[in-house]
Amino acid sequence: MNSNLKFIETELLPLRIKLREHDLYKTLSSIKDIKFFMESHVFAVWDFMSLLKALQINLTSVTLPWLPKKNTNLVRFINEITLAEESDVNKDGVFKSHFEMYVDAMEEMGADSSLIEKFLQSINEGKTVKKSLEIVTISEAVKDFVNFTFDTINSNQTHKIAAAFTYGREDIIPDMFLKIVEETSSKENINFDNFTYYLERHIELDGDEHGPLSLQMIEELCGNDNVKWQEVLDIAKSALQVRINLWTAVKQELESKKEPILA
């Protein structure tokens, strides 16, 4: 591994440990808890797509007249991820984005998808992301998370966008959710087929291939530019921190809704 990548991994380790060992995971113990979590987390599922599309715009040819890009490895990588994320096959053989599959899973479980739908409707009507976030009743941590993503995108600096894309995503959620869903399904004899399929697909696609390729993308975008490497580290730290903040906010909200245990 490139020495700069190794340095970034070392520098990010404390934040990664903090995220991996976050108390939120102990708080999520039932389907009811997961439903509540999903109502906030769906905004992070959505904004991932905008990071991906920003990379596709910057790294592949999406304008006319078409011109070939020099780095075809990155073109292939981004297009492959876009294909899977934007038009994967759901459990019924229908082409859907992972975001839409997530919303389907929310509805299957009885989670409230009205806030994300209201948010998207506002954007569809021409309002900015920032203004659309103010229209819906969501926590400041969700707003901060999405605004950080779009501040990064609006920098129009591809290495920064790639840093948020590569280092700012969670990897513990699918495994943890699968365990809770499987335990609840067997205990209460309820099936959550859409959610289970989404989680298993997520684990499959985020396996060994995409991780190394995303690091290769960082390496190729930064080259020997020390300023870019430092900016990648800064964005990566900020991306992990806003996710930790989001987890903390969800945990606090979740705990406030739970009934106290009487002595």
N, C-alpha and C positions, 0 to 999 in steps of 0.2 A: 504493500500500500504506500502511496505517495506520502512523504514526510509531513506535508501540510495537512493532508487528510487525517493522518495519525494524530497530529497536534490538535486538530479540531475535535476529534473523538475524545481525546483526553480532557480537553477543556469543557466539553459538554457533559462529561460523565456525572458530575454532581447533580446537574439538573435532570438528567435522565433517571438517576436513582431516585430523586425526589418525586418525579412523575410516576415511576414504576411502583414506588412504595406509598403512593398517596392514599390517605385515609378514605377517600371516596370509594375505593374498591371494597373496603370492609363494610361500607354503608349500603352498597347495592347488594341486597340479599333476597329480593323477591321480584316477581314480574311487575308489580306496582312500582317498585323503585326504578326498574329499567324503563318503564313507560315515562316516568317523570324525567329521567336522564335524557331520553331520546328527544324530548320536546325542546331541549336546549342543544343537544349534540347535533341535531339535524342541520343546524346552521353551519356547523363545521364541516359536515358532509357536503353541503352545498358549496361552500366557498373553496373547497379543494378543487372543484371543477373549474373555477375561475383561475386559480393558479395554473392548472394544467393547460387551459386554453391560452393563457398569456404566454406560456412557454411554446405552445404550438404556433402562435402568431409570430413569435420572435425567432424560432429555430427552424421552422419549416416554411415552405412557400404557400402562402394563402392569399396572395394578391395577384392581380392581372396587370400586365402579361406575366405568366409564370417564368421564373428563373430558377435554375438549379442551385441548391445550397452546397457549400463546400463540405460541411461536416455531415455526411450522410448517415453516420452512426447515430448522431443525435436526432436526425430526422426520423430514422426508423424507430428509435426508442420512444420518442414522444408520440408518434403516430400509433404505435402498438398500444401504449397506455391509454391514449384517447379512444381507440377502438373498444378496448375492454371497459373503460369507465363510462363512456358515453352511449354505447350500443351493445351491451352484453346481452346474453340470453338468460331470461329469468327461469324459474323452475317449470313454467308452463310452456317454454319454448318461444316466448315473445321477446323481441328485442326491446330492451329498456336500459336507461342509464342506471348506474348504481344509486344515484340519488333517488330516482323514482322507485327503485326497488326498496330503498330504505323507507320511503314514505308509505309504500304498500305494506311493509312490515309493521310500521307504526299503526296503521289503520287496522290491520289484522289483530294487533294486540290491544287495541282500544286506546292507544295514545292519541293526544290531541295534535292534529296536524294543521289546525286552522291558522296558527301564528305564522308558520313558514309559508303557507299558501297566501295569506294576506300580504306578507313581505314580498313574495314573488309577483303578486298582482300589482303591487305598487311600482315595482321595477318595470313591469310590463307596460305600465301606463306612462313611463318616461321619467319617473323620479329617480334620483341618485340612490346608491346603496346607503349612504349615510342618512339621508332623509327617510328612506324606507325603513331603516332600523328604528327610527324615532317613532314611527307610526304604530309599531307592534309593542305589546307589553312583555318585554323580555328583560333579563338582568343586564346590568351594566357590563358584566364580564363577557356576555355573549356579544354585545355591541363592540366592546374593546377588541375581542378576538377577530371579528369580521373586519372591523376598521383597520386593524393592523395588517391583515391580509391585503386589503385594497390599497393601503398606503404603500405597501411593498410593490404591488402590481403597478401602481401609478408612478413609481420611481422610474419605470421603464428600463430598469437595469437588469438584464437577464440573469446575471450571476446571483443577484439578491433574490429574485423570484425563485430561482432554482434552489437557493438555500432554504427558503421557507417551505418549498415543496419537498425537499429531501429530508430535512431535519425536523420539521415541525409537525409531522403526523404521528399519531399514536400507534403502537403495535401490540398493546396488551389487551385492548378492549374485546376483539373478536373471541379470543380464547376464553376470557372470563365470562362473557355473555353466553357463550355456548354452554358452559358448565351450569349456569343458573337456569337457562332455558330448558336444558335436558333434565335437570333435577325437578323443576316445576312441572314439566310436561308429564313425567312419570308419576309424580306425587298427586297431581290434580287431574291427570288424564286429559290434558289439553294439548293440542298440536299448534305449534307456531311455525308452520312449514316455510312461509315466506322469509321469516327472520332467520331461521336456521340455514336456509339456502344462501341468503345474503352473506351471513357470517362465514360459512364454509367457502364460498366463492372468494370472499375478501382474503381469507387466509391463504387460499390457493394462489391467487394472483400476486399477493405481497410476499411470495416466497423468495427463493434464492436469486431469482433473475433480476427483478426490478431494483433491488437494493444496490447491488454492485454497479448496475448501469447508471443509476442516479448519481452515485459517487463519481463515476467516470465523467458524467455530464459536468459536475462541479469542477473536476480537474481540468477538463478541456476548456471550460469557460474562463477559468482563472489563469491558467498557464503559469507564467513566471511573475505575474503581477501581484506583489505583496499587498498592495492596497485592496485589491479585490479579495484576496484571501482573508484579510482582516474584516472586511465588510461581510463576507459570508459567515464568519464566526459570530459577528455582532447580530446579524439577522437570525442565525440559528439559535442563539441564546434567547433573543427576544421572542422567537416563535415558541420555544419550549416554555418560557415564562408565562406567556399569555394563556397557554393551554393549562399550565398549573393553576393559574388564577381562575380559569373557567371551572376546572375540577373543584377547586375550593369553594367557589360560589354555589355550584350545584350541590355539593355536600352540605353546605350550611342551610340551603333552602330545603333540602331533603330532610335534614334533621329537625328543622323547625316544623315540618308537617307531620312528623311521626309522633304518635301519642307517647307521653312519658310513661316509663315503667313504674308502677306503684310499689312501694315497699311493703 
